[in-house]
């Protein structure tokens, strides 16, 4: 299992979420991360999900 960092922001720059999520690999992070983003209701907010080395897995402006 690998750690991924999820952050979501308002247009004002206010941080809505800054969490560490754990997934098996990058592909699982992309699929399951998108699901968690939808559940949190921030799919249309600026957000990103990066792996431990800083690679962007998901990004939305």
N, C-alpha and C positions, 0 to 999 in steps of 0.2 A: 504494500500500500504506500502511496506517495501523497505528500501534502501539496495542496494548491491554495492560493490566496485569492479570495473573492472580495472585491470592493464595488460598491455602487454609490453614486453621487446624485444630488439634486443639481439643477442648472446653476444654483448659487455657489456651488462648490461644497456644500454641506455633505458630510459623509453619512450615508444611510446605513451601510453595512461594511464591515471590515472583519472578515471571518476567515478561518482556516478550514478548508474542507479536505477530506481524504478520499481518494479514488485509487483504483487498481492501476490505471495508466491514463495517458492523455486522451485516448479515444473514449474511455468510460467517463472521464472528466467532462469532455465536450457534451456527450449525450445526457448524462445525469446532472451535470451542472446547469444545462439549459432548463431542465425540468425544475430544479430547485429555484432558479431565477424566476420562472413563471409562477411557482407557488408563493414566492415572496412578493410578487406583484411589481417587480422592477424591470421587466423585460423592455419597457420603453424609456427607462432611465439610463443615463450613462453608467456602464458597468464594464468590469473586466475580470477575467479569471486567468491566472498565470500559474505555471508550474514552479517548482523550487529553483530552477535555473533562470527564471524570468521570462520564459517563452509564453507568448500570448496564446491561450487556448480559446477563449471567447472574448469578444470586444464589441461594444455597442456605444455609439455616441448619440 
